[in-house]
């Protein structure tokens, strides 16, 4: 889990500057420069139960932890089929998307 200071709060997410996006079959990742934080968006259409949404959110934030830095905001949008993914597949798919956007040298 991410520390509270690195979690993106709902009211403080502002769109400033350049945005980079990447899409895979189960996720869409948006990275904005200039503000720090990370967040996951899982709709009720993707996962019906709140337990399932929170479980998926915790798993996504666990993958994002090594990618967080003080100068970028990472938001992951879950798509259909993502709640049923095993953690290894989820980790691989998100890591590939983040590597595509940031490059392997950006991991902190």
Gaussian input, Z-matrix of N, CA and C with variables (Angstrom, degrees):
# hf/3-21g

backbone

0 1
 N
 C     1     B1
 C     2     B2     1     A1
 N     3     B3     2     A2     1     D1
 C     4     B4     3     A3     2     D2
 C     5     B5     4     A4     3     D3
 N     6     B6     5     A5     4     D4
 C     7     B7     6     A6     5     D5
 C     8     B8     7     A7     6     D6
 N     9     B9     8     A8     7     D7
 C    10    B10     9     A9     8     D8
 C    11    B11    10    A10     9     D9
 N    12    B12    11    A11    10    D10
 C    13    B13    12    A12    11    D11
 C    14    B14    13    A13    12    D12
 N    15    B15    14    A14    13    D13
 C    16    B16    15    A15    14    D14
 C    17    B17    16    A16    15    D15
 N    18    B18    17    A17    16    D16
 C    19    B19    18    A18    17    D17
 C    20    B20    19    A19    18    D18
 N    21    B21    20    A20    19    D19
 C    22    B22    21    A21    20    D20
 C    23    B23    22    A22    21    D21
 N    24    B24    23    A23    22    D22
 C    25    B25    24    A24    23    D23
 C    26    B26    25    A25    24    D24
 N    27    B27    26    A26    25    D25
 C    28    B28    27    A27    26    D26
 C    29    B29    28    A28    27    D27
 N    30    B30    29    A29    28    D28
 C    31    B31    30    A30    29    D29
 C    32    B32    31    A31    30    D30
 N    33    B33    32    A32    31    D31
 C    34    B34    33    A33    32    D32
 C    35    B35    34    A34    33    D33
 N    36    B36    35    A35    34    D34
 C    37    B37    36    A36    35    D35
 C    38    B38    37    A37    36    D36
 N    39    B39    38    A38    37    D37
 C    40    B40    39    A39    38    D38
 C    41    B41    40    A40    39    D39
 N    42    B42    41    A41    40    D40
 C    43    B43    42    A42    41    D41
 C    44    B44    43    A43    42    D42
 N    45    B45    44    A44    43    D43
 C    46    B46    45    A45    44    D44
 C    47    B47    46    A46    45    D45
 N    48    B48    47    A47    46    D46
 C    49    B49    48    A48    47    D47
 C    50    B50    49    A49    48    D48
 N    51    B51    50    A50    49    D49
 C    52    B52    51    A51    50    D50
 C    53    B53    52    A52    51    D51
 N    54    B54    53    A53    52    D52
 C    55    B55    54    A54    53    D53
 C    56    B56    55    A55    54    D54
 N    57    B57    56    A56    55    D55
 C    58    B58    57    A57    56    D56
 C    59    B59    58    A58    57    D57
 N    60    B60    59    A59    58    D58
 C    61    B61    60    A60    59    D59
 C    62    B62    61    A61    60    D60
 N    63    B63    62    A62    61    D61
 C    64    B64    63    A63    62    D62
 C    65    B65    64    A64    63    D63
 N    66    B66    65    A65    64    D64
 C    67    B67    66    A66    65    D65
 C    68    B68    67    A67    66    D66
 N    69    B69    68    A68    67    D67
 C    70    B70    69    A69    68    D68
 C    71    B71    70    A70    69    D69
 N    72    B72    71    A71    70    D70
 C    73    B73    72    A72    71    D71
 C    74    B74    73    A73    72    D72
 N    75    B75    74    A74    73    D73
 C    76    B76    75    A75    74    D74
 C    77    B77    76    A76    75    D75
 N    78    B78    77    A77    76    D76
 C    79    B79    78    A78    77    D77
 C    80    B80    79    A79    78    D78
 N    81    B81    80    A80    79    D79
 C    82    B82    81    A81    80    D80
 C    83    B83    82    A82    81    D81
 N    84    B84    83    A83    82    D82
 C    85    B85    84    A84    83    D83
 C    86    B86    85    A85    84    D84
 N    87    B87    86    A86    85    D85
 C    88    B88    87    A87    86    D86
 C    89    B89    88    A88    87    D87
 N    90    B90    89    A89    88    D88
 C    91    B91    90    A90    89    D89
 C    92    B92    91    A91    90    D90
 N    93    B93    92    A92    91    D91
 C    94    B94    93    A93    92    D92
 C    95    B95    94    A94    93    D93
 N    96    B96    95    A95    94    D94
 C    97    B97    96    A96    95    D95
 C    98    B98    97    A97    96    D96
 N    99    B99    98    A98    97    D97
 C   100   B100    99    A99    98    D98
 C   101   B101   100   A100    99    D99
 N   102   B102   101   A101   100   D100
 C   103   B103   102   A102   101   D101
 C   104   B104   103   A103   102   D102
 N   105   B105   104   A104   103   D103
 C   106   B106   105   A105   104   D104
 C   107   B107   106   A106   105   D105
 N   108   B108   107   A107   106   D106
 C   109   B109   108   A108   107   D107
 C   110   B110   109   A109   108   D108
 N   111   B111   110   A110   109   D109
 C   112   B112   111   A111   110   D110
 C   113   B113   112   A112   111   D111
 N   114   B114   113   A113   112   D112
 C   115   B115   114   A114   113   D113
 C   116   B116   115   A115   114   D114
 N   117   B117   116   A116   115   D115
 C   118   B118   117   A117   116   D116
 C   119   B119   118   A118   117   D117
 N   120   B120   119   A119   118   D118
 C   121   B121   120   A120   119   D119
 C   122   B122   121   A121   120   D120
 N   123   B123   122   A122   121   D121
 C   124   B124   123   A123   122   D122
 C   125   B125   124   A124   123   D123
 N   126   B126   125   A125   124   D124
 C   127   B127   126   A126   125   D125
 C   128   B128   127   A127   126   D126
 N   129   B129   128   A128   127   D127
 C   130   B130   129   A129   128   D128
 C   131   B131   130   A130   129   D129
 N   132   B132   131   A131   130   D130
 C   133   B133   132   A132   131   D131
 C   134   B134   133   A133   132   D132
 N   135   B135   134   A134   133   D133
 C   136   B136   135   A135   134   D134
 C   137   B137   136   A136   135   D135
 N   138   B138   137   A137   136   D136
 C   139   B139   138   A138   137   D137
 C   140   B140   139   A139   138   D138
 N   141   B141   140   A140   139   D139
 C   142   B142   141   A141   140   D140
 C   143   B143   142   A142   141   D141
 N   144   B144   143   A143   142   D142
 C   145   B145   144   A144   143   D143
 C   146   B146   145   A145   144   D144
 N   147   B147   146   A146   145   D145
 C   148   B148   147   A147   146   D146
 C   149   B149   148   A148   147   D147
 N   150   B150   149   A149   148   D148
 C   151   B151   150   A150   149   D149
 C   152   B152   151   A151   150   D150
 N   153   B153   152   A152   151   D151
 C   154   B154   153   A153   152   D152
 C   155   B155   154   A154   153   D153
 N   156   B156   155   A155   154   D154
 C   157   B157   156   A156   155   D155
 C   158   B158   157   A157   156   D156
 N   159   B159   158   A158   157   D157
 C   160   B160   159   A159   158   D158
 C   161   B161   160   A160   159   D159
 N   162   B162   161   A161   160   D160
 C   163   B163   162   A162   161   D161
 C   164   B164   163   A163   162   D162
 N   165   B165   164   A164   163   D163
 C   166   B166   165   A165   164   D164
 C   167   B167   166   A166   165   D165
 N   168   B168   167   A167   166   D166
 C   169   B169   168   A168   167   D167
 C   170   B170   169   A169   168   D168
 N   171   B171   170   A170   169   D169
 C   172   B172   171   A171   170   D170
 C   173   B173   172   A172   171   D171
 N   174   B174   173   A173   172   D172
 C   175   B175   174   A174   173   D173
 C   176   B176   175   A175   174   D174
 N   177   B177   176   A176   175   D175
 C   178   B178   177   A177   176   D176
 C   179   B179   178   A178   177   D177
 N   180   B180   179   A179   178   D178
 C   181   B181   180   A180   179   D179
 C   182   B182   181   A181   180   D180
 N   183   B183   182   A182   181   D181
 C   184   B184   183   A183   182   D182
 C   185   B185   184   A184   183   D183
 N   186   B186   185   A185   184   D184
 C   187   B187   186   A186   185   D185
 C   188   B188   187   A187   186   D186
 N   189   B189   188   A188   187   D187
 C   190   B190   189   A189   188   D188
 C   191   B191   190   A190   189   D189
 N   192   B192   191   A191   190   D190
 C   193   B193   192   A192   191   D191
 C   194   B194   193   A193   192   D192
 N   195   B195   194   A194   193   D193
 C   196   B196   195   A195   194   D194
 C   197   B197   196   A196   195   D195
 N   198   B198   197   A197   196   D196
 C   199   B199   198   A198   197   D197
 C   200   B200   199   A199   198   D198
 N   201   B201   200   A200   199   D199
 C   202   B202   201   A201   200   D200
 C   203   B203   202   A202   201   D201
 N   204   B204   203   A203   202   D202
 C   205   B205   204   A204   203   D203
 C   206   B206   205   A205   204   D204
 N   207   B207   206   A206   205   D205
 C   208   B208   207   A207   206   D206
 C   209   B209   208   A208   207   D207
 N   210   B210   209   A209   208   D208
 C   211   B211   210   A210   209   D209
 C   212   B212   211   A211   210   D210
 N   213   B213   212   A212   211   D211
 C   214   B214   213   A213   212   D212
 C   215   B215   214   A214   213   D213
 N   216   B216   215   A215   214   D214
 C   217   B217   216   A216   215   D215
 C   218   B218   217   A217   216   D216
 N   219   B219   218   A218   217   D217
 C   220   B220   219   A219   218   D218
 C   221   B221   220   A220   219   D219
 N   222   B222   221   A221   220   D220
 C   223   B223   222   A222   221   D221
 C   224   B224   223   A223   222   D222
 N   225   B225   224   A224   223   D223
 C   226   B226   225   A225   224   D224
 C   227   B227   226   A226   225   D225
 N   228   B228   227   A227   226   D226
 C   229   B229   228   A228   227   D227
 C   230   B230   229   A229   228   D228
 N   231   B231   230   A230   229   D229
 C   232   B232   231   A231   230   D230
 C   233   B233   232   A232   231   D231
 N   234   B234   233   A233   232   D232
 C   235   B235   234   A234   233   D233
 C   236   B236   235   A235   234   D234
 N   237   B237   236   A236   235   D235
 C   238   B238   237   A237   236   D236
 C   239   B239   238   A238   237   D237
 N   240   B240   239   A239   238   D238
 C   241   B241   240   A240   239   D239
 C   242   B242   241   A241   240   D240
 N   243   B243   242   A242   241   D241
 C   244   B244   243   A243   242   D242
 C   245   B245   244   A244   243   D243
 N   246   B246   245   A245   244   D244
 C   247   B247   246   A246   245   D245
 C   248   B248   247   A247   246   D246
 N   249   B249   248   A248   247   D247
 C   250   B250   249   A249   248   D248
 C   251   B251   250   A250   249   D249
 N   252   B252   251   A251   250   D250
 C   253   B253   252   A252   251   D251
 C   254   B254   253   A253   252   D252
 N   255   B255   254   A254   253   D253
 C   256   B256   255   A255   254   D254
 C   257   B257   256   A256   255   D255
 N   258   B258   257   A257   256   D256
 C   259   B259   258   A258   257   D257
 C   260   B260   259   A259   258   D258
 N   261   B261   260   A260   259   D259
 C   262   B262   261   A261   260   D260
 C   263   B263   262   A262   261   D261
 N   264   B264   263   A263   262   D262
 C   265   B265   264   A264   263   D263
 C   266   B266   265   A265   264   D264
 N   267   B267   266   A266   265   D265
 C   268   B268   267   A267   266   D266
 C   269   B269   268   A268   267   D267
 N   270   B270   269   A269   268   D268
 C   271   B271   270   A270   269   D269
 C   272   B272   271   A271   270   D270
 N   273   B273   272   A272   271   D271
 C   274   B274   273   A273   272   D272
 C   275   B275   274   A274   273   D273
 N   276   B276   275   A275   274   D274
 C   277   B277   276   A276   275   D275
 C   278   B278   277   A277   276   D276
 N   279   B279   278   A278   277   D277
 C   280   B280   279   A279   278   D278
 C   281   B281   280   A280   279   D279
 N   282   B282   281   A281   280   D280
 C   283   B283   282   A282   281   D281
 C   284   B284   283   A283   282   D282
 N   285   B285   284   A284   283   D283
 C   286   B286   285   A285   284   D284
 C   287   B287   286   A286   285   D285
 N   288   B288   287   A287   286   D286
 C   289   B289   288   A288   287   D287
 C   290   B290   289   A289   288   D288
 N   291   B291   290   A290   289   D289
 C   292   B292   291   A291   290   D290
 C   293   B293   292   A292   291   D291
 N   294   B294   293   A293   292   D292
 C   295   B295   294   A294   293   D293
 C   296   B296   295   A295   294   D294
 N   297   B297   296   A296   295   D295
 C   298   B298   297   A297   296   D296
 C   299   B299   298   A298   297   D297
 N   300   B300   299   A299   298   D298
 C   301   B301   300   A300   299   D299
 C   302   B302   301   A301   300   D300
 N   303   B303   302   A302   301   D301
 C   304   B304   303   A303   302   D302
 C   305   B305   304   A304   303   D303
 N   306   B306   305   A305   304   D304
 C   307   B307   306   A306   305   D305
 C   308   B308   307   A307   306   D306
 N   309   B309   308   A308   307   D307
 C   310   B310   309   A309   308   D308
 C   311   B311   310   A310   309   D309
 N   312   B312   311   A311   310   D310
 C   313   B313   312   A312   311   D311
 C   314   B314   313   A313   312   D312
 N   315   B315   314   A314   313   D313
 C   316   B316   315   A315   314   D314
 C   317   B317   316   A316   315   D315
 N   318   B318   317   A317   316   D316
 C   319   B319   318   A318   317   D317
 C   320   B320   319   A319   318   D318
 N   321   B321   320   A320   319   D319
 C   322   B322   321   A321   320   D320
 C   323   B323   322   A322   321   D321

   B1=1.4525
   B2=1.5211
   B3=1.2919
   B4=1.4584
   B5=1.5239
   B6=1.3248
   B7=1.4597
   B8=1.5287
   B9=1.2934
   B10=1.4640
   B11=1.5315
   B12=1.3269
   B13=1.4654
   B14=1.5235
   B15=1.3316
   B16=1.4552
   B17=1.5287
   B18=1.3406
   B19=1.4555
   B20=1.5166
   B21=1.2894
   B22=1.4606
   B23=1.5216
   B24=1.3196
   B25=1.4547
   B26=1.5142
   B27=1.3059
   B28=1.4518
   B29=1.5239
   B30=1.2950
   B31=1.4599
   B32=1.5198
   B33=1.3242
   B34=1.4599
   B35=1.5187
   B36=1.2949
   B37=1.4641
   B38=1.5175
   B39=1.3067
   B40=1.4599
   B41=1.5142
   B42=1.2934
   B43=1.4590
   B44=1.5191
   B45=1.3212
   B46=1.4580
   B47=1.5134
   B48=1.2799
   B49=1.4586
   B50=1.5078
   B51=1.3148
   B52=1.4514
   B53=1.5318
   B54=1.3320
   B55=1.4603
   B56=1.5184
   B57=1.3235
   B58=1.4631
   B59=1.5239
   B60=1.3429
   B61=1.4690
   B62=1.5123
   B63=1.3322
   B64=1.4576
   B65=1.5194
   B66=1.3262
   B67=1.4626
   B68=1.5197
   B69=1.3333
   B70=1.4559
   B71=1.5302
   B72=1.3186
   B73=1.4736
   B74=1.5343
   B75=1.3364
   B76=1.4598
   B77=1.5280
   B78=1.3442
   B79=1.4606
   B80=1.5151
   B81=1.3296
   B82=1.4513
   B83=1.5291
   B84=1.3354
   B85=1.4576
   B86=1.5229
   B87=1.3251
   B88=1.4558
   B89=1.5241
   B90=1.3396
   B91=1.4594
   B92=1.5194
   B93=1.3189
   B94=1.4625
   B95=1.5161
   B96=1.2975
   B97=1.4566
   B98=1.5163
   B99=1.3183
   B100=1.4450
   B101=1.5104
   B102=1.3171
   B103=1.4561
   B104=1.5206
   B105=1.3140
   B106=1.4552
   B107=1.5231
   B108=1.3272
   B109=1.4495
   B110=1.5075
   B111=1.3207
   B112=1.4579
   B113=1.5202
   B114=1.3093
   B115=1.4456
   B116=1.5115
   B117=1.3237
   B118=1.4553
   B119=1.5199
   B120=1.3250
   B121=1.4596
   B122=1.5206
   B123=1.3411
   B124=1.4551
   B125=1.5201
   B126=1.3143
   B127=1.4559
   B128=1.5322
   B129=1.3286
   B130=1.4536
   B131=1.5181
   B132=1.3103
   B133=1.4617
   B134=1.5339
   B135=1.3267
   B136=1.4567
   B137=1.5185
   B138=1.3329
   B139=1.4703
   B140=1.5158
   B141=1.3181
   B142=1.4679
   B143=1.5305
   B144=1.3383
   B145=1.4547
   B146=1.5242
   B147=1.3272
   B148=1.4613
   B149=1.5251
   B150=1.3163
   B151=1.4619
   B152=1.5330
   B153=1.3161
   B154=1.4643
   B155=1.5191
   B156=1.3416
   B157=1.4686
   B158=1.5211
   B159=1.3225
   B160=1.4609
   B161=1.5262
   B162=1.3198
   B163=1.4649
   B164=1.5236
   B165=1.3213
   B166=1.4669
   B167=1.5293
   B168=1.3311
   B169=1.4571
   B170=1.5245
   B171=1.3274
   B172=1.4648
   B173=1.5241
   B174=1.3194
   B175=1.4630
   B176=1.5322
   B177=1.3234
   B178=1.4722
   B179=1.5277
   B180=1.3316
   B181=1.4571
   B182=1.5207
   B183=1.3299
   B184=1.4677
   B185=1.5259
   B186=1.3252
   B187=1.4643
   B188=1.5232
   B189=1.3265
   B190=1.4650
   B191=1.5233
   B192=1.3082
   B193=1.4651
   B194=1.5284
   B195=1.3382
   B196=1.4646
   B197=1.5333
   B198=1.3097
   B199=1.4719
   B200=1.5221
   B201=1.3230
   B202=1.4616
   B203=1.5197
   B204=1.3055
   B205=1.4602
   B206=1.5248
   B207=1.3047
   B208=1.4570
   B209=1.5270
   B210=1.3177
   B211=1.4619
   B212=1.5225
   B213=1.3263
   B214=1.4594
   B215=1.5271
   B216=1.3200
   B217=1.4550
   B218=1.5167
   B219=1.3221
   B220=1.4625
   B221=1.5255
   B222=1.3314
   B223=1.4584
   B224=1.5215
   B225=1.3358
   B226=1.4569
   B227=1.5205
   B228=1.3161
   B229=1.4603
   B230=1.5284
   B231=1.3318
   B232=1.4647
   B233=1.5209
   B234=1.3232
   B235=1.4532
   B236=1.5255
   B237=1.3073
   B238=1.4656
   B239=1.5282
   B240=1.3047
   B241=1.4571
   B242=1.5110
   B243=1.3283
   B244=1.4661
   B245=1.5339
   B246=1.3429
   B247=1.4647
   B248=1.5254
   B249=1.3248
   B250=1.4614
   B251=1.5243
   B252=1.3316
   B253=1.4614
   B254=1.5237
   B255=1.3360
   B256=1.4616
   B257=1.5327
   B258=1.3245
   B259=1.4587
   B260=1.5287
   B261=1.3242
   B262=1.4663
   B263=1.5259
   B264=1.3241
   B265=1.4737
   B266=1.5264
   B267=1.3301
   B268=1.4595
   B269=1.5278
   B270=1.3214
   B271=1.4599
   B272=1.5244
   B273=1.3187
   B274=1.4631
   B275=1.5245
   B276=1.3235
   B277=1.4670
   B278=1.5302
   B279=1.3343
   B280=1.4670
   B281=1.5281
   B282=1.3189
   B283=1.4699
   B284=1.5204
   B285=1.3397
   B286=1.4663
   B287=1.5258
   B288=1.3328
   B289=1.4657
   B290=1.5294
   B291=1.3242
   B292=1.4608
   B293=1.5254
   B294=1.3202
   B295=1.4620
   B296=1.5168
   B297=1.3309
   B298=1.4537
   B299=1.5314
   B300=1.3377
   B301=1.4693
   B302=1.5266
   B303=1.3265
   B304=1.4521
   B305=1.5215
   B306=1.3051
   B307=1.4527
   B308=1.5183
   B309=1.3195
   B310=1.4645
   B311=1.5219
   B312=1.3144
   B313=1.4664
   B314=1.5218
   B315=1.3315
   B316=1.4601
   B317=1.5157
   B318=1.3254
   B319=1.4678
   B320=1.5177
   B321=1.3342
   B322=1.4580
   B323=1.5118
   A1=109.27
   A2=115.04
   A3=120.82
   A4=110.82
   A5=117.77
   A6=118.94
   A7=109.88
   A8=116.57
   A9=121.58
   A10=112.21
   A11=118.00
   A12=120.54
   A13=112.24
   A14=118.76
   A15=121.97
   A16=112.75
   A17=117.72
   A18=120.25
   A19=110.00
   A20=115.93
   A21=122.19
   A22=109.05
   A23=116.75
   A24=120.99
   A25=109.93
   A26=115.80
   A27=121.86
   A28=113.35
   A29=118.96
   A30=121.71
   A31=114.64
   A32=117.61
   A33=120.37
   A34=113.45
   A35=118.37
   A36=121.49
   A37=108.89
   A38=115.46
   A39=120.36
   A40=109.23
   A41=116.22
   A42=121.47
   A43=108.67
   A44=115.60
   A45=120.47
   A46=108.69
   A47=116.39
   A48=120.55
   A49=114.65
   A50=114.38
   A51=123.86
   A52=111.63
   A53=115.66
   A54=121.52
   A55=108.63
   A56=116.17
   A57=122.42
   A58=108.00
   A59=115.91
   A60=120.36
   A61=110.43
   A62=114.77
   A63=122.24
   A64=107.49
   A65=115.52
   A66=121.26
   A67=109.50
   A68=115.92
   A69=123.47
   A70=107.40
   A71=118.97
   A72=119.35
   A73=114.48
   A74=118.06
   A75=120.09
   A76=115.01
   A77=117.69
   A78=120.09
   A79=111.15
   A80=114.74
   A81=122.93
   A82=105.89
   A83=117.23
   A84=121.61
   A85=109.04
   A86=115.42
   A87=122.60
   A88=108.30
   A89=116.73
   A90=121.39
   A91=108.33
   A92=115.08
   A93=122.21
   A94=108.67
   A95=117.05
   A96=121.75
   A97=110.27
   A98=116.12
   A99=120.55
   A100=115.56
   A101=119.91
   A102=122.67
   A103=107.24
   A104=118.85
   A105=120.52
   A106=110.87
   A107=115.45
   A108=121.27
   A109=111.84
   A110=115.21
   A111=121.80
   A112=108.15
   A113=115.82
   A114=120.20
   A115=111.41
   A116=115.27
   A117=121.96
   A118=108.33
   A119=116.27
   A120=122.01
   A121=107.58
   A122=116.33
   A123=121.89
   A124=107.17
   A125=117.53
   A126=120.92
   A127=110.80
   A128=115.57
   A129=120.80
   A130=111.16
   A131=116.44
   A132=120.27
   A133=110.24
   A134=117.10
   A135=121.99
   A136=111.29
   A137=117.38
   A138=123.06
   A139=108.68
   A140=116.70
   A141=121.83
   A142=113.05
   A143=117.74
   A144=120.05
   A145=111.49
   A146=115.97
   A147=119.91
   A148=111.02
   A149=117.34
   A150=121.05
   A151=109.92
   A152=116.73
   A153=121.28
   A154=112.21
   A155=116.91
   A156=120.28
   A157=111.25
   A158=117.61
   A159=120.95
   A160=111.69
   A161=117.01
   A162=120.65
   A163=110.46
   A164=116.67
   A165=120.77
   A166=110.53
   A167=117.61
   A168=121.08
   A169=110.81
   A170=118.08
   A171=120.96
   A172=111.30
   A173=117.01
   A174=120.56
   A175=111.32
   A176=117.17
   A177=121.13
   A178=110.20
   A179=118.01
   A180=121.09
   A181=111.77
   A182=117.62
   A183=120.68
   A184=110.55
   A185=117.42
   A186=121.27
   A187=110.36
   A188=117.62
   A189=121.69
   A190=113.86
   A191=118.07
   A192=121.32
   A193=113.73
   A194=121.17
   A195=118.73
   A196=114.18
   A197=118.44
   A198=122.14
   A199=112.74
   A200=118.14
   A201=120.85
   A202=111.00
   A203=115.19
   A204=122.39
   A205=107.73
   A206=115.77
   A207=119.21
   A208=113.84
   A209=118.48
   A210=119.23
   A211=114.24
   A212=118.62
   A213=119.19
   A214=111.69
   A215=114.22
   A216=122.63
   A217=107.96
   A218=116.64
   A219=121.90
   A220=107.87
   A221=116.08
   A222=121.70
   A223=107.87
   A224=115.99
   A225=121.92
   A226=108.33
   A227=115.70
   A228=122.34
   A229=107.82
   A230=116.77
   A231=120.95
   A232=109.42
   A233=115.77
   A234=121.75
   A235=108.77
   A236=116.69
   A237=119.91
   A238=110.66
   A239=115.87
   A240=122.15
   A241=113.89
   A242=118.13
   A243=120.14
   A244=114.07
   A245=121.30
   A246=118.85
   A247=114.19
   A248=117.92
   A249=120.17
   A250=113.22
   A251=118.15
   A252=120.75
   A253=111.28
   A254=117.51
   A255=119.52
   A256=109.68
   A257=116.70
   A258=120.62
   A259=111.83
   A260=118.51
   A261=121.10
   A262=111.40
   A263=117.36
   A264=121.41
   A265=109.89
   A266=117.04
   A267=121.95
   A268=110.27
   A269=116.73
   A270=122.08
   A271=111.13
   A272=117.36
   A273=121.30
   A274=111.30
   A275=116.64
   A276=120.48
   A277=111.89
   A278=117.14
   A279=119.91
   A280=111.52
   A281=117.45
   A282=120.58
   A283=111.22
   A284=117.02
   A285=120.13
   A286=111.28
   A287=117.14
   A288=120.65
   A289=111.20
   A290=116.49
   A291=120.26
   A292=111.46
   A293=117.37
   A294=120.92
   A295=110.31
   A296=116.62
   A297=121.30
   A298=111.62
   A299=116.42
   A300=120.54
   A301=112.96
   A302=117.19
   A303=120.72
   A304=114.36
   A305=118.16
   A306=121.00
   A307=110.43
   A308=117.78
   A309=120.84
   A310=113.80
   A311=119.12
   A312=121.30
   A313=112.49
   A314=119.57
   A315=122.20
   A316=113.39
   A317=118.70
   A318=120.40
   A319=108.51
   A320=116.17
   A321=119.27
   A322=111.50
   D1=148.39
   D2=178.59
   D3=-78.98
   D4=148.01
   D5=171.89
   D6=-63.93
   D7=153.10
   D8=-175.72
   D9=-57.43
   D10=-35.20
   D11=-178.37
   D12=-68.70
   D13=-20.34
   D14=179.81
   D15=-95.84
   D16=-8.22
   D17=178.42
   D18=-79.38
   D19=139.42
   D20=-179.05
   D21=-80.68
   D22=124.20
   D23=179.46
   D24=-89.28
   D25=146.43
   D26=-173.71
   D27=-58.78
   D28=-47.28
   D29=-175.77
   D30=-79.09
   D31=-16.00
   D32=-175.14
   D33=-101.97
   D34=5.05
   D35=178.83
   D36=-82.09
   D37=108.59
   D38=179.31
   D39=-115.68
   D40=149.49
   D41=179.62
   D42=-97.08
   D43=105.44
   D44=177.26
   D45=-131.10
   D46=132.02
   D47=173.86
   D48=81.63
   D49=-158.02
   D50=-173.77
   D51=-76.51
   D52=143.71
   D53=177.60
   D54=-124.85
   D55=134.16
   D56=176.06
   D57=-114.85
   D58=138.38
   D59=-178.74
   D60=-130.93
   D61=148.34
   D62=173.55
   D63=-143.34
   D64=146.90
   D65=-175.27
   D66=-129.63
   D67=140.25
   D68=173.32
   D69=-129.22
   D70=177.60
   D71=-179.36
   D72=-60.32
   D73=-29.01
   D74=-175.47
   D75=-114.30
   D76=-11.63
   D77=-175.71
   D78=-142.88
   D79=156.58
   D80=170.23
   D81=-129.43
   D82=129.04
   D83=-176.49
   D84=-116.21
   D85=134.31
   D86=177.32
   D87=-122.96
   D88=128.92
   D89=179.38
   D90=-123.22
   D91=128.25
   D92=177.83
   D93=-120.77
   D94=138.04
   D95=179.62
   D96=-93.58
   D97=149.34
   D98=174.39
   D99=110.37
   D100=-21.49
   D101=-179.64
   D102=-133.12
   D103=147.22
   D104=-177.57
   D105=-100.13
   D106=150.25
   D107=175.70
   D108=142.09
   D109=166.92
   D110=178.26
   D111=-144.90
   D112=147.67
   D113=-179.30
   D114=-154.35
   D115=160.87
   D116=177.88
   D117=-128.99
   D118=137.75
   D119=-179.83
   D120=-118.27
   D121=118.02
   D122=178.28
   D123=-127.33
   D124=116.39
   D125=-176.94
   D126=-84.60
   D127=164.56
   D128=176.19
   D129=-67.53
   D130=-23.68
   D131=176.98
   D132=-68.61
   D133=-33.02
   D134=179.94
   D135=-77.13
   D136=-47.18
   D137=179.76
   D138=-137.21
   D139=121.79
   D140=-172.57
   D141=-70.00
   D142=-41.91
   D143=-172.78
   D144=-91.01
   D145=147.29
   D146=178.67
   D147=-67.30
   D148=-32.27
   D149=177.38
   D150=-61.51
   D151=-44.09
   D152=178.85
   D153=-66.55
   D154=-39.75
   D155=178.51
   D156=-64.67
   D157=-43.88
   D158=179.87
   D159=-68.10
   D160=-37.03
   D161=177.59
   D162=-62.91
   D163=-45.93
   D164=178.81
   D165=-64.76
   D166=-39.33
   D167=178.68
   D168=-62.24
   D169=-44.24
   D170=178.31
   D171=-62.20
   D172=-40.53
   D173=179.53
   D174=-65.98
   D175=-41.68
   D176=179.01
   D177=-64.95
   D178=-45.07
   D179=-179.38
   D180=-65.79
   D181=-30.90
   D182=175.95
   D183=-65.31
   D184=-36.64
   D185=177.42
   D186=-71.18
   D187=-36.04
   D188=-177.21
   D189=-74.45
   D190=-18.41
   D191=-174.00
   D192=-51.35
   D193=-50.24
   D194=-179.19
   D195=-69.77
   D196=-14.73
   D197=-177.23
   D198=-90.73
   D199=-11.55
   D200=-175.30
   D201=-73.89
   D202=136.18
   D203=175.47
   D204=-137.14
   D205=173.83
   D206=-174.89
   D207=-81.44
   D208=-5.29
   D209=-174.63
   D210=-119.07
   D211=12.46
   D212=179.56
   D213=-143.55
   D214=151.33
   D215=176.75
   D216=-111.57
   D217=126.71
   D218=179.56
   D219=-115.05
   D220=124.51
   D221=176.70
   D222=-123.86
   D223=126.37
   D224=179.13
   D225=-110.06
   D226=126.33
   D227=177.15
   D228=-104.68
   D229=121.19
   D230=179.72
   D231=-79.99
   D232=141.48
   D233=177.64
   D234=-113.48
   D235=174.18
   D236=-176.63
   D237=-61.06
   D238=142.05
   D239=-179.45
   D240=92.99
   D241=-15.74
   D242=-177.51
   D243=-70.19
   D244=-31.62
   D245=179.44
   D246=-64.26
   D247=-24.47
   D248=-177.41
   D249=-91.39
   D250=1.12
   D251=-179.18
   D252=-73.51
   D253=140.18
   D254=170.38
   D255=-68.01
   D256=156.33
   D257=-175.12
   D258=-60.23
   D259=-38.11
   D260=-178.92
   D261=-62.06
   D262=-41.20
   D263=179.13
   D264=-69.77
   D265=-42.34
   D266=177.93
   D267=-59.25
   D268=-45.52
   D269=179.60
   D270=-62.76
   D271=-44.62
   D272=-179.68
   D273=-63.83
   D274=-46.01
   D275=-176.76
   D276=-65.15
   D277=-44.70
   D278=178.87
   D279=-68.33
   D280=-38.85
   D281=178.61
   D282=-63.15
   D283=-39.16
   D284=177.31
   D285=-63.99
   D286=-42.29
   D287=178.43
   D288=-63.27
   D289=-44.87
   D290=-178.60
   D291=-68.58
   D292=-36.23
   D293=176.59
   D294=-65.61
   D295=-38.10
   D296=177.90
   D297=-62.85
   D298=-38.25
   D299=-178.22
   D300=-83.27
   D301=-42.75
   D302=-171.89
   D303=-106.69
   D304=-21.22
   D305=-174.78
   D306=84.30
   D307=154.86
   D308=-175.94
   D309=-68.38
   D310=-22.76
   D311=-177.32
   D312=-76.09
   D313=-10.16
   D314=-176.47
   D315=-83.67
   D316=-7.71
   D317=-178.30
   D318=-67.54
   D319=129.01
   D320=-179.90
   D321=-102.83

